[in-house]
């Protein structure tokens, strides 16, 4: 098919198709008689992939790397971080535009605006630094220990191994069992774990712990030492703290009385403690 037909099929302009050819993303054949480009269905599919990546704002260089066989997941993870950083910048710009519209007339106070922008950048930098450190800590701590409920009862070493392998496939993990048994050992991306089975009210639970958790902590060694303990505490107790704080804020705002919010919060904590004591798995 010729370039006009490809343009109709893909919705990509002829100019962009030729650009992608120049950048080495597309390699149509040439007709030996007239040297015209001849496109195949495979070329059309390639262009459709390029169109998707460009809509995601992936650079042509990164698309070329993907087509050369580099890991799509690795490239998209880096690209996602870039988009998130841009999102933060855009939100700051939107906030500043709103501030100018609300406080300034036809002209703007340059000194005031510069001071506010510098203050936003300082706060944003500190905030994003804390968020990134928390992401490192939480991701590493999740690797130290985890548990899951198997489909079978894991009554034999074979069933135990089957449960671990099935969990690895479901979670898309590079899980390899290195030692079978009722306390098997396995590796995920080179990190060794030991697994054991416990019984709960609803059946078997398989718990897994890293045999060398200190290796996991290497993943956030660059986090300031004074922040590590705080971030670990937030990770392990954040859910229990987050829900009460949100409920307290809701009770306070909806009722307008802080004393009533305190009573309702205490009632919630009592109910939560009762449910935890009577309906936990152990």
FENBEL-V231636 format. One record per helix or strand of 3 or more residues. SS is the DSSP state (H for helix, E for strand). FROM is the first residue (numbers start at 1). TO is the last residue. Records with the same first field share a line. If there is no record, write none. Layout:
BEGIN
SS = FROM-TO / FROM-TO
END
This chain:
BEGIN
H = 3-10 / 14-22 / 41-55 / 60-67 / 72-103 / 110-144 / 157-170 / 213-220 / 225-255 / 258-279
E = 145-148 / 175-179 / 185-188 / 191-200 / 203-210
END
